[in-house]
Amino acid sequence: MWLYCCGDDKPGKDTNIVLFDYHNSRAAHCVVGFLDGYQGYMHVDGYKAYEQTKATLVACLAHIRRKFIEAKGNNKKTVKADVALNLIRKLYGIEQAIKGKSVSEKFTVRQQKAKPIVDELYQWLLKHKDKIPPQMALGKAITYAINQFEKFRRYLDDGRLSIDNNRAERAIKPFVIGRFYGCSQIPVMARMPAPYSIVLLKPQRQMIL
């Protein structure tokens, strides 16, 4: 199941849509075909298929953070993971402070306050990438973060962008729960996207159904 969202992360005047697109595959041609001709921004996780689209990819900080949380969970004494997590926490604190601000205000604050922290995080990653064995959980977290970093830091350059794609994570949750509770057969799921899209349009666009 592929999920696409557009618009702001809350109901408003502009179009906010959540759309489920069923394919019996996770191959790149699914997303490439759906986004044919689209060259705008797209918030994504680290899945390689998105690289084949013409969209400008924006990586998700929540996915980066999750890798370091997993590394810390494997070793409670991994203070190095705490360094990255503390910097990430500061970035989320800035986002919380500018929530509801205008696009231009978000851009200005991010350039002034978030960019130095983003730069510090990147330098920390580069410093430790050769010191931590890549097969360790922390090494994997560092490698993932470095590979995603160019795409992640794009959120600094446009106040319309989000620091993560948690909106998509929230949108897919009802579908995942539905699948868990007995809707796991492929033929059944093939008929599910339209009803799910209609249900999710209501909170996103304040539609009356």
Z-matrix of the N, CA and C atoms (Angstrom, degrees):
N
C 1 1.455
C 2 1.525 1 109.54
N 3 1.324 2 117.03 1 129.76
C 4 1.459 3 122.80 2 177.15
C 5 1.530 4 108.82 3 -106.14
N 6 1.305 5 116.25 4 142.05
C 7 1.460 6 121.78 5 -177.96
C 8 1.518 7 110.12 6 -122.94
N 9 1.340 8 116.17 7 133.23
C 10 1.465 9 121.65 8 177.75
C 11 1.528 10 108.62 9 -128.50
N 12 1.322 11 116.05 10 135.26
C 13 1.464 12 121.94 11 176.20
C 14 1.520 13 108.84 12 -125.88
N 15 1.320 14 116.75 13 150.04
C 16 1.460 15 119.87 14 172.79
C 17 1.521 16 108.79 15 -141.69
N 18 1.330 17 116.02 16 161.35
C 19 1.452 18 120.60 17 179.97
C 20 1.514 19 112.55 18 89.06
N 21 1.320 20 115.86 19 -171.99
C 22 1.458 21 121.53 20 -179.05
C 23 1.519 22 111.32 21 -75.21
N 24 1.315 23 114.67 22 169.57
C 25 1.458 24 121.06 23 -178.71
C 26 1.525 25 112.12 24 -87.29
N 27 1.319 26 116.67 25 25.93
C 28 1.459 27 120.97 26 177.10
C 29 1.523 28 108.05 27 -161.53
N 30 1.331 29 118.81 28 157.06
C 31 1.463 30 120.68 29 177.85
C 32 1.519 31 110.92 30 -59.78
N 33 1.334 32 115.80 31 142.75
C 34 1.457 33 120.06 32 179.78
C 35 1.511 34 110.72 33 -166.86
N 36 1.313 35 115.87 34 -164.57
C 37 1.455 36 120.55 35 -177.96
C 38 1.523 37 111.74 36 -71.84
N 39 1.322 38 116.74 37 -33.93
C 40 1.454 39 120.40 38 -177.44
C 41 1.526 40 110.89 39 -80.89
N 42 1.330 41 114.63 40 164.18
C 43 1.459 42 120.69 41 -178.89
C 44 1.523 43 110.99 42 -68.61
N 45 1.315 44 116.27 43 127.17
C 46 1.459 45 123.10 44 174.11
C 47 1.521 46 107.64 45 -124.80
N 48 1.310 47 116.24 46 112.27
C 49 1.460 48 120.28 47 -174.20
C 50 1.525 49 110.35 48 -127.03
N 51 1.327 50 116.38 49 140.73
C 52 1.456 51 123.42 50 169.58
C 53 1.520 52 106.81 51 -118.84
N 54 1.330 53 116.78 52 123.41
C 55 1.461 54 120.78 53 -174.72
C 56 1.523 55 110.07 54 -127.95
N 57 1.330 56 116.20 55 131.99
C 58 1.455 57 122.42 56 175.75
C 59 1.528 58 108.70 57 -101.72
N 60 1.325 59 116.55 58 129.80
C 61 1.464 60 121.73 59 -178.62
C 62 1.526 61 108.46 60 -122.43
N 63 1.342 62 116.26 61 108.63
C 64 1.461 63 120.19 62 -174.84
C 65 1.519 64 112.05 63 -83.25
N 66 1.323 65 115.88 64 131.07
C 67 1.462 66 124.10 65 168.97
C 68 1.523 67 107.11 66 -140.58
N 69 1.297 68 115.76 67 144.36
C 70 1.461 69 120.28 68 175.78
C 71 1.527 70 109.03 69 -85.01
N 72 1.333 71 115.55 70 45.12
C 73 1.460 72 120.49 71 -174.78
C 74 1.519 73 109.62 72 -167.45
N 75 1.327 74 115.90 73 153.46
C 76 1.458 75 122.30 74 171.55
C 77 1.526 76 109.94 75 -111.66
N 78 1.319 77 116.11 76 18.60
C 79 1.463 78 120.89 77 -178.49
C 80 1.526 79 110.97 78 -68.62
N 81 1.327 80 115.46 79 155.05
C 82 1.467 81 121.37 80 -175.62
C 83 1.523 82 112.71 81 -61.74
N 84 1.341 83 117.67 82 -29.63
C 85 1.463 84 119.30 83 -175.95
C 86 1.535 85 112.32 84 -62.34
N 87 1.331 86 116.92 85 -22.70
C 88 1.470 87 119.91 86 179.02
C 89 1.519 88 110.99 87 -64.79
N 90 1.317 89 116.78 88 -51.44
C 91 1.459 90 120.61 89 -178.70
C 92 1.522 91 111.39 90 -75.97
N 93 1.320 92 117.35 91 -33.93
C 94 1.468 93 120.57 92 178.34
C 95 1.520 94 110.05 93 -63.33
N 96 1.335 95 117.11 94 -42.68
C 97 1.455 96 120.56 95 179.45
C 98 1.514 97 112.53 96 -67.02
N 99 1.317 98 116.59 97 -41.71
C 100 1.466 99 120.09 98 -179.24
C 101 1.520 100 111.37 99 -65.36
N 102 1.317 101 116.99 100 -38.65
C 103 1.468 102 121.77 101 -175.73
C 104 1.521 103 112.80 102 -96.71
N 105 1.305 104 117.04 103 19.12
C 106 1.463 105 121.44 104 -178.33
C 107 1.531 106 110.98 105 -51.41
N 108 1.320 107 116.62 106 118.99
C 109 1.458 108 121.59 107 178.40
C 110 1.516 109 114.48 108 90.83
N 111 1.325 110 118.21 109 -12.99
C 112 1.467 111 120.53 110 -178.44
C 113 1.521 112 110.34 111 -79.22
N 114 1.342 113 116.43 112 128.37
C 115 1.460 114 121.01 113 -178.66
C 116 1.531 115 112.36 114 -127.16
N 117 1.320 116 117.09 115 16.34
C 118 1.461 117 120.60 116 179.50
C 119 1.517 118 111.90 117 -84.95
N 120 1.332 119 116.10 118 -166.06
C 121 1.453 120 121.68 119 178.95
C 122 1.524 121 110.88 120 -75.48
N 123 1.320 122 115.92 121 150.00
C 124 1.457 123 120.96 122 174.13
C 125 1.529 124 109.04 123 -146.14
N 126 1.336 125 116.56 124 119.13
C 127 1.460 126 121.31 125 176.30
C 128 1.526 127 108.74 126 -77.63
N 129 1.323 128 116.24 127 129.54
C 130 1.463 129 120.05 128 -174.55
C 131 1.528 130 110.76 129 -142.76
N 132 1.345 131 114.28 130 167.22
C 133 1.458 132 119.48 131 167.57
C 134 1.532 133 107.19 132 -91.70
N 135 1.311 134 117.56 133 -159.78
C 136 1.458 135 119.75 134 -174.39
C 137 1.517 136 115.28 135 -89.42
N 138 1.331 137 118.21 136 13.50
C 139 1.463 138 120.79 137 -177.94
C 140 1.529 139 110.69 138 -64.61
N 141 1.325 140 116.42 139 128.11
C 142 1.464 141 122.62 140 -172.31
C 143 1.521 142 113.83 141 -63.71
N 144 1.315 143 117.97 142 -26.23
C 145 1.468 144 120.87 143 -175.72
C 146 1.523 145 112.07 144 -58.03
N 147 1.327 146 117.49 145 -33.35
C 148 1.465 147 120.44 146 -177.96
C 149 1.522 148 112.35 147 -64.03
N 150 1.328 149 116.31 148 -23.07
C 151 1.466 150 120.51 149 -179.38
C 152 1.527 151 111.35 150 -65.21
N 153 1.317 152 117.23 151 -20.24
C 154 1.463 153 120.32 152 -177.58
C 155 1.526 154 113.07 153 -86.80
N 156 1.317 155 117.54 154 -4.46
C 157 1.462 156 120.62 155 176.08
C 158 1.524 157 109.55 156 -85.58
N 159 1.324 158 116.41 157 171.99
C 160 1.463 159 121.40 158 177.35
C 161 1.529 160 111.61 159 -96.11
N 162 1.316 161 116.22 160 5.06
C 163 1.462 162 120.71 161 -179.58
C 164 1.524 163 111.03 162 -71.50
N 165 1.330 164 115.92 163 155.30
C 166 1.459 165 121.75 164 172.57
C 167 1.523 166 107.39 165 -87.71
N 168 1.308 167 116.58 166 109.91
C 169 1.459 168 121.29 167 -171.76
C 170 1.527 169 112.01 168 -81.01
N 171 1.326 170 115.14 169 139.42
C 172 1.464 171 122.54 170 176.81
C 173 1.529 172 106.88 171 -123.83
N 174 1.327 173 116.39 172 114.20
C 175 1.462 174 120.41 173 -175.32
C 176 1.523 175 111.71 174 -75.88
N 177 1.311 176 114.57 175 160.71
C 178 1.471 177 122.81 176 -172.79
C 179 1.527 178 111.28 177 -100.31
N 180 1.327 179 116.58 178 122.26
C 181 1.462 180 120.29 179 178.74
C 182 1.526 181 111.66 180 -68.70
N 183 1.315 182 117.67 181 -28.86
C 184 1.469 183 119.99 182 179.67
C 185 1.524 184 111.02 183 -62.95
N 186 1.328 185 116.71 184 -37.01
C 187 1.463 186 119.81 185 177.64
C 188 1.527 187 110.88 186 -68.83
N 189 1.332 188 116.31 187 -38.53
C 190 1.463 189 120.01 188 176.44
C 191 1.526 190 109.72 189 -63.27
N 192 1.316 191 115.91 190 -46.80
C 193 1.468 192 120.47 191 179.93
C 194 1.520 193 111.07 192 -59.53
N 195 1.327 194 116.68 193 -40.58
C 196 1.462 195 121.09 194 -177.57
C 197 1.526 196 111.74 195 -59.38
N 198 1.334 197 116.18 196 -37.00
C 199 1.466 198 120.29 197 179.07
C 200 1.529 199 111.02 198 -63.02
N 201 1.337 200 116.24 199 -40.68
C 202 1.467 201 119.32 200 -179.85
C 203 1.526 202 111.57 201 -73.29
N 204 1.314 203 117.17 202 -32.43
C 205 1.465 204 120.23 203 175.46
C 206 1.525 205 109.75 204 -64.64
N 207 1.330 206 116.30 205 -41.13
C 208 1.466 207 120.68 206 177.25
C 209 1.523 208 110.72 207 -63.29
N 210 1.340 209 116.57 208 -40.23
C 211 1.463 210 120.60 209 179.03
C 212 1.523 211 110.84 210 -64.20
N 213 1.303 212 116.32 211 -41.36
C 214 1.467 213 120.87 212 178.56
C 215 1.523 214 110.57 213 -67.46
N 216 1.319 215 116.45 214 -35.65
C 217 1.457 216 120.17 215 179.47
C 218 1.509 217 112.38 216 -65.33
N 219 1.340 218 116.12 217 -32.60
C 220 1.459 219 120.73 218 178.99
C 221 1.526 220 112.23 219 -74.27
N 222 1.322 221 115.88 220 -24.07
C 223 1.464 222 120.44 221 -178.13
C 224 1.521 223 108.86 222 -148.46
N 225 1.300 224 117.41 223 101.37
C 226 1.467 225 122.11 224 -175.95
C 227 1.527 226 111.88 225 -62.98
N 228 1.334 227 117.20 226 -18.13
C 229 1.459 228 120.78 227 -178.91
C 230 1.531 229 112.48 228 -91.94
N 231 1.320 230 117.10 229 6.90
C 232 1.462 231 120.92 230 -178.29
C 233 1.523 232 109.52 231 -77.40
N 234 1.328 233 115.60 232 81.78
C 235 1.465 234 119.95 233 -178.97
C 236 1.522 235 111.17 234 -69.12
N 237 1.326 236 116.78 235 -23.91
C 238 1.464 237 119.50 236 178.86
C 239 1.525 238 110.47 237 -63.03
N 240 1.314 239 116.97 238 -37.31
C 241 1.463 240 119.87 239 177.28
C 242 1.519 241 110.45 240 -63.28
N 243 1.322 242 116.70 241 -33.06
C 244 1.464 243 120.80 242 179.30
C 245 1.522 244 111.71 243 -64.05
N 246 1.324 245 116.92 244 -34.11
C 247 1.465 246 120.34 245 178.80
C 248 1.521 247 109.90 246 -60.80
N 249 1.329 248 116.41 247 -49.61
C 250 1.464 249 120.79 248 179.14
C 251 1.521 250 110.96 249 -63.37
N 252 1.320 251 116.88 250 -43.69
C 253 1.463 252 120.90 251 -178.26
C 254 1.527 253 111.70 252 -64.96
N 255 1.312 254 117.79 253 -35.49
C 256 1.465 255 120.62 254 178.30
C 257 1.525 256 111.17 255 -67.47
N 258 1.322 257 117.28 256 -39.67
C 259 1.461 258 120.67 257 177.36
C 260 1.527 259 110.39 258 -66.13
N 261 1.318 260 115.79 259 -41.39
C 262 1.464 261 120.33 260 177.85
C 263 1.525 262 110.30 261 -63.89
N 264 1.316 263 116.49 262 -39.06
C 265 1.465 264 121.09 263 178.31
C 266 1.532 265 110.88 264 -61.27
N 267 1.312 266 116.57 265 -38.86
C 268 1.467 267 120.59 266 177.84
C 269 1.529 268 110.84 267 -64.02
N 270 1.326 269 116.62 268 -39.92
C 271 1.466 270 120.32 269 179.12
C 272 1.524 271 110.82 270 -63.96
N 273 1.314 272 116.85 271 -41.00
C 274 1.465 273 119.72 272 177.62
C 275 1.525 274 111.19 273 -68.24
N 276 1.321 275 117.02 274 -31.79
C 277 1.455 276 120.14 275 176.47
C 278 1.515 277 111.82 276 -63.56
N 279 1.321 278 116.23 277 -39.02
C 280 1.466 279 120.90 278 176.70
C 281 1.518 280 110.20 279 -64.41
N 282 1.334 281 116.76 280 -42.12
C 283 1.464 282 120.32 281 179.35
C 284 1.522 283 111.26 282 -62.78
N 285 1.309 284 116.51 283 -37.94
C 286 1.459 285 120.05 284 178.42
C 287 1.522 286 110.63 285 -65.34
N 288 1.329 287 116.03 286 -37.23
C 289 1.467 288 120.79 287 -178.27
C 290 1.523 289 112.38 288 -69.50
N 291 1.343 290 117.30 289 -29.90
C 292 1.471 291 119.92 290 -177.09
C 293 1.525 292 112.21 291 -101.40
N 294 1.315 293 116.86 292 7.42
C 295 1.458 294 120.26 293 178.44
C 296 1.524 295 110.09 294 -59.73
N 297 1.321 296 116.50 295 128.44
C 298 1.457 297 121.14 296 -179.46
C 299 1.512 298 114.02 297 89.30
N 300 1.334 299 117.48 298 -6.19
C 301 1.460 300 120.78 299 178.35
C 302 1.528 301 110.37 300 -77.39
N 303 1.320 302 116.63 301 166.40
C 304 1.462 303 121.16 302 179.34
C 305 1.525 304 110.20 303 -70.81
N 306 1.322 305 115.38 304 164.37
C 307 1.462 306 121.17 305 179.42
C 308 1.525 307 110.75 306 -58.11
N 309 1.319 308 116.47 307 -44.68
C 310 1.466 309 120.15 308 -178.50
C 311 1.525 310 111.54 309 -66.70
N 312 1.322 311 117.16 310 -37.41
C 313 1.467 312 120.50 311 178.08
C 314 1.524 313 110.75 312 -66.17
N 315 1.328 314 116.68 313 -41.38
C 316 1.460 315 120.19 314 178.03
C 317 1.522 316 110.50 315 -61.53
N 318 1.320 317 116.24 316 -44.12
C 319 1.461 318 120.54 317 179.92
C 320 1.524 319 110.56 318 -59.79
N 321 1.321 320 116.70 319 -47.54
C 322 1.464 321 121.29 320 -177.38
C 323 1.524 322 111.85 321 -61.89
N 324 1.324 323 116.58 322 -47.47
C 325 1.465 324 120.42 323 -178.97
C 326 1.521 325 110.91 324 -64.83
N 327 1.315 326 116.69 325 -40.92
C 328 1.462 327 119.43 326 179.34
C 329 1.526 328 111.04 327 -62.60
N 330 1.328 329 116.86 328 -41.89
C 331 1.457 330 119.81 329 179.27
C 332 1.528 331 111.10 330 -64.98
N 333 1.307 332 116.55 331 -38.32
C 334 1.460 333 120.67 332 -176.25
C 335 1.529 334 113.15 333 -80.21
N 336 1.338 335 116.52 334 -40.57
C 337 1.460 336 119.82 335 -171.69
C 338 1.527 337 114.15 336 -109.80
N 339 1.331 338 117.04 337 -39.73
C 340 1.463 339 119.52 338 -175.51
C 341 1.524 340 112.64 339 -81.93
N 342 1.316 341 117.44 340 -38.84
C 343 1.467 342 120.60 341 -175.57
C 344 1.529 343 112.49 342 -56.56
N 345 1.340 344 120.17 343 -45.51
C 346 1.469 345 119.09 344 177.51
C 347 1.530 346 113.09 345 -59.27
N 348 1.324 347 117.01 346 -35.62
C 349 1.463 348 120.67 347 179.28
C 350 1.520 349 110.22 348 -71.58
N 351 1.325 350 116.62 349 -40.87
C 352 1.465 351 121.01 350 176.85
C 353 1.524 352 109.84 351 -60.38
N 354 1.321 353 116.72 352 -44.09
C 355 1.470 354 120.70 353 178.43
C 356 1.527 355 111.03 354 -62.91
N 357 1.322 356 116.36 355 -41.14
C 358 1.471 357 120.65 356 178.64
C 359 1.523 358 111.00 357 -63.23
N 360 1.321 359 116.33 358 -42.00
C 361 1.463 360 120.51 359 178.61
C 362 1.518 361 110.89 360 -62.48
N 363 1.321 362 116.79 361 -42.48
C 364 1.468 363 120.20 362 -179.13
C 365 1.525 364 111.05 363 -64.73
N 366 1.325 365 117.12 364 -42.79
C 367 1.460 366 120.38 365 178.72
C 368 1.527 367 110.86 366 -63.74
N 369 1.321 368 116.46 367 -36.77
C 370 1.463 369 120.00 368 177.09
C 371 1.528 370 110.52 369 -64.12
N 372 1.307 371 116.82 370 -42.00
C 373 1.467 372 121.01 371 178.80
C 374 1.524 373 110.92 372 -61.53
N 375 1.328 374 116.34 373 -46.27
C 376 1.464 375 120.42 374 -179.65
C 377 1.525 376 111.27 375 -63.52
N 378 1.316 377 116.19 376 -37.58
C 379 1.463 378 121.26 377 -178.61
C 380 1.521 379 111.67 378 -64.60
N 381 1.323 380 116.82 379 -34.55
C 382 1.462 381 120.36 380 -172.83
C 383 1.526 382 114.37 381 -103.33
N 384 1.323 383 118.02 382 -4.53
C 385 1.466 384 118.93 383 -174.33
C 386 1.522 385 112.98 384 -63.13
N 387 1.348 386 117.47 385 -31.88
C 388 1.465 387 120.43 386 -179.25
C 389 1.525 388 112.41 387 -96.06
N 390 1.325 389 116.44 388 -2.54
C 391 1.462 390 120.43 389 -179.27
C 392 1.524 391 112.44 390 -96.57
N 393 1.315 392 116.25 391 -22.08
C 394 1.465 393 121.15 392 -178.47
C 395 1.525 394 108.84 393 -106.84
N 396 1.327 395 118.65 394 123.07
C 397 1.466 396 120.65 395 178.49
C 398 1.529 397 111.33 396 -53.35
N 399 1.331 398 117.79 397 131.34
C 400 1.470 399 121.11 398 -175.51
C 401 1.519 400 114.39 399 -64.21
N 402 1.341 401 116.89 400 -19.45
C 403 1.465 402 118.96 401 179.83
C 404 1.523 403 112.27 402 -81.59
N 405 1.331 404 117.19 403 -13.83
C 406 1.464 405 120.66 404 176.96
C 407 1.524 406 110.11 405 -76.48
N 408 1.325 407 116.00 406 156.66
C 409 1.469 408 120.06 407 -178.85
C 410 1.522 409 111.13 408 -59.68
N 411 1.330 410 117.34 409 -40.44
C 412 1.463 411 120.08 410 179.08
C 413 1.517 412 110.89 411 -67.63
N 414 1.329 413 116.57 412 -38.77
C 415 1.459 414 120.18 413 176.99
C 416 1.516 415 111.56 414 -62.77
N 417 1.322 416 116.30 415 -39.94
C 418 1.465 417 120.52 416 177.38
C 419 1.521 418 110.80 417 -65.42
N 420 1.331 419 116.88 418 -39.02
C 421 1.468 420 120.95 419 178.72
C 422 1.523 421 110.86 420 -63.71
N 423 1.329 422 116.25 421 -43.14
C 424 1.462 423 120.65 422 179.57
C 425 1.520 424 110.72 423 -64.67
N 426 1.324 425 116.84 424 -44.60
C 427 1.467 426 120.85 425 179.33
C 428 1.520 427 111.03 426 -61.59
N 429 1.323 428 116.76 427 -44.87
C 430 1.465 429 120.60 428 178.85
C 431 1.520 430 110.46 429 -60.39
N 432 1.332 431 116.73 430 -45.86
C 433 1.463 432 120.89 431 -177.98
C 434 1.524 433 111.31 432 -62.48
N 435 1.322 434 117.12 433 -43.70
C 436 1.468 435 120.48 434 179.39
C 437 1.519 436 110.57 435 -63.15
N 438 1.323 437 116.74 436 -42.90
C 439 1.467 438 120.48 437 -179.28
C 440 1.526 439 112.20 438 -64.72
N 441 1.324 440 116.75 439 -28.52
C 442 1.462 441 121.21 440 -178.01
C 443 1.524 442 113.11 441 -96.35
N 444 1.315 443 117.41 442 -7.21
C 445 1.461 444 119.70 443 -166.02
C 446 1.526 445 114.33 444 -65.71
N 447 1.295 446 117.55 445 -41.78
C 448 1.468 447 119.32 446 179.58
C 449 1.523 448 110.68 447 -59.36
N 450 1.315 449 116.15 448 -41.05
C 451 1.465 450 120.24 449 178.71
C 452 1.525 451 111.22 450 -72.42
N 453 1.327 452 116.41 451 -36.69
C 454 1.464 453 119.51 452 -179.46
C 455 1.527 454 112.25 453 -64.09
N 456 1.329 455 117.76 454 -45.83
C 457 1.457 456 120.31 455 -172.53
C 458 1.531 457 112.89 456 -69.98
N 459 1.310 458 117.87 457 -5.51
C 460 1.464 459 120.60 458 176.80
C 461 1.523 460 112.21 459 -63.47
N 462 1.321 461 117.18 460 -23.53
C 463 1.471 462 118.87 461 -179.63
C 464 1.521 463 111.10 462 -62.40
N 465 1.337 464 117.10 463 -20.81
C 466 1.460 465 121.06 464 179.16
C 467 1.520 466 112.42 465 -69.62
N 468 1.318 467 116.63 466 -24.44
C 469 1.463 468 121.40 467 -168.94
C 470 1.514 469 114.76 468 -93.11
N 471 1.331 470 117.57 469 -2.61
C 472 1.462 471 120.37 470 -178.79
C 473 1.526 472 108.48 471 -151.60
N 474 1.315 473 116.26 472 118.23
C 475 1.458 474 120.88 473 -177.64
C 476 1.515 475 114.71 474 -64.75
N 477 1.325 476 117.50 475 -12.37
C 478 1.466 477 120.56 476 177.74
C 479 1.521 478 112.02 477 -77.56
N 480 1.315 479 116.93 478 -19.05
C 481 1.456 480 121.08 479 -173.67
C 482 1.522 481 111.78 480 -82.71
N 483 1.331 482 114.86 481 155.52
C 484 1.463 483 121.48 482 177.63
C 485 1.521 484 109.80 483 -101.19
N 486 1.306 485 115.66 484 160.43
C 487 1.455 486 120.57 485 179.40
C 488 1.531 487 111.53 486 -78.57
N 489 1.321 488 116.92 487 -16.84
C 490 1.461 489 121.26 488 178.86
C 491 1.527 490 109.49 489 -151.75
N 492 1.315 491 115.94 490 177.56
C 493 1.462 492 119.60 491 176.29
C 494 1.528 493 110.83 492 -112.30
N 495 1.317 494 115.60 493 39.83
C 496 1.466 495 120.75 494 178.67
C 497 1.522 496 112.42 495 -62.19
N 498 1.321 497 116.42 496 -23.36
C 499 1.464 498 118.37 497 176.69
C 500 1.525 499 110.24 498 -59.57
N 501 1.322 500 116.35 499 -43.63
C 502 1.462 501 120.13 500 178.01
C 503 1.525 502 110.75 501 -66.04
N 504 1.328 503 116.33 502 -37.48
C 505 1.465 504 120.34 503 178.17
C 506 1.530 505 110.49 504 -60.58
N 507 1.326 506 115.75 505 -42.43
C 508 1.469 507 119.60 506 179.35
C 509 1.524 508 111.16 507 -68.44
N 510 1.336 509 115.86 508 -37.98
C 511 1.461 510 119.84 509 -177.18
C 512 1.525 511 112.15 510 -67.83
N 513 1.332 512 116.50 511 -34.07
C 514 1.459 513 119.73 512 -176.60
C 515 1.531 514 111.55 513 -80.91
N 516 1.314 515 117.57 514 -16.67
C 517 1.463 516 121.01 515 -174.42
C 518 1.527 517 113.40 516 -58.70
N 519 1.351 518 120.20 517 -46.41
C 520 1.477 519 119.08 518 178.67
C 521 1.524 520 112.38 519 -59.84
N 522 1.333 521 116.16 520 -35.57
C 523 1.458 522 120.04 521 178.77
C 524 1.523 523 110.60 522 -66.56
N 525 1.330 524 116.61 523 -44.09
C 526 1.458 525 121.17 524 179.86
C 527 1.520 526 110.45 525 -63.25
N 528 1.331 527 116.86 526 -41.51
C 529 1.462 528 120.81 527 177.98
C 530 1.525 529 110.38 528 -63.38
N 531 1.337 530 116.89 529 -41.01
C 532 1.456 531 120.74 530 178.39
C 533 1.511 532 112.01 531 -62.89
N 534 1.330 533 115.70 532 -38.55
C 535 1.456 534 120.14 533 177.97
C 536 1.522 535 110.47 534 -66.90
N 537 1.326 536 116.03 535 -38.56
C 538 1.461 537 120.87 536 179.92
C 539 1.525 538 111.06 537 -62.60
N 540 1.323 539 115.85 538 -36.14
C 541 1.462 540 119.69 539 -177.17
C 542 1.527 541 112.44 540 -92.41
N 543 1.330 542 116.03 541 44.82
C 544 1.449 543 119.31 542 166.59
C 545 1.505 544 117.16 543 103.51
N 546 1.328 545 118.95 544 -4.48
C 547 1.465 546 120.17 545 -179.30
C 548 1.519 547 110.15 546 -99.99
N 549 1.316 548 117.36 547 52.82
C 550 1.460 549 120.39 548 -172.52
C 551 1.526 550 113.40 549 -97.38
N 552 1.327 551 118.80 550 -9.41
C 553 1.453 552 120.09 551 -178.46
C 554 1.525 553 110.67 552 -76.68
N 555 1.314 554 116.55 553 135.21
C 556 1.460 555 122.04 554 -176.65
C 557 1.524 556 112.69 555 -57.04
N 558 1.352 557 120.54 556 -47.18
C 559 1.477 558 118.98 557 179.43
C 560 1.525 559 112.75 558 -58.52
N 561 1.328 560 116.48 559 -35.64
C 562 1.461 561 119.71 560 178.59
C 563 1.514 562 110.00 561 -68.61
N 564 1.320 563 117.47 562 -46.11
C 565 1.457 564 121.44 563 -176.89
C 566 1.519 565 111.52 564 -64.93
N 567 1.310 566 117.54 565 -27.76
C 568 1.466 567 120.57 566 179.58
C 569 1.516 568 111.53 567 -62.65
N 570 1.333 569 117.14 568 -23.48
C 571 1.455 570 120.60 569 -179.74
C 572 1.524 571 112.46 570 -96.52
N 573 1.334 572 117.29 571 1.68
C 574 1.456 573 120.71 572 -174.05
C 575 1.527 574 115.80 573 -88.14
N 576 1.343 575 121.82 574 -29.96
C 577 1.472 576 120.15 575 -172.68
C 578 1.515 577 115.00 576 -54.44
N 579 1.339 578 117.96 577 -44.66
C 580 1.470 579 119.23 578 -176.68
C 581 1.529 580 112.35 579 -61.76
N 582 1.344 581 119.25 580 -50.22
C 583 1.462 582 118.82 581 177.16
C 584 1.520 583 112.99 582 -58.87
N 585 1.332 584 117.24 583 -41.29
C 586 1.462 585 119.38 584 179.68
C 587 1.515 586 110.69 585 -64.50
N 588 1.326 587 117.98 586 -40.67
C 589 1.458 588 120.66 587 179.96
C 590 1.520 589 110.69 588 -63.12
N 591 1.329 590 117.30 589 -40.80
C 592 1.464 591 120.91 590 179.96
C 593 1.526 592 110.21 591 -64.37
N 594 1.318 593 117.03 592 -44.66
C 595 1.459 594 120.29 593 -179.91
C 596 1.521 595 110.74 594 -61.82
N 597 1.323 596 117.53 595 -42.95
C 598 1.455 597 120.77 596 -175.41
C 599 1.515 598 112.89 597 -77.81
N 600 1.313 599 117.48 598 -15.76
C 601 1.460 600 119.19 599 176.33
C 602 1.526 601 110.87 600 -68.46
N 603 1.319 602 116.58 601 -28.39
C 604 1.465 603 118.48 602 -175.82
C 605 1.528 604 112.67 603 -62.19
N 606 1.346 605 120.26 604 -54.29
C 607 1.459 606 118.16 605 178.77
C 608 1.514 607 113.36 606 -69.43
N 609 1.333 608 117.23 607 -27.67
C 610 1.457 609 118.95 608 -176.93
C 611 1.521 610 112.19 609 -77.96
N 612 1.326 611 117.59 610 -33.62
C 613 1.462 612 120.26 611 -176.61
C 614 1.525 613 112.29 612 -118.54
N 615 1.292 614 117.26 613 4.99
C 616 1.462 615 122.30 614 -178.55
C 617 1.530 616 111.23 615 56.69
N 618 1.318 617 116.19 616 39.56
C 619 1.457 618 120.89 617 179.37
C 620 1.527 619 110.07 618 -78.19
N 621 1.318 620 115.59 619 150.85
C 622 1.462 621 121.47 620 174.65
C 623 1.517 622 107.30 621 -102.86
N 624 1.328 623 116.87 622 116.41
C 625 1.463 624 120.30 623 -176.51
C 626 1.527 625 110.03 624 -102.20
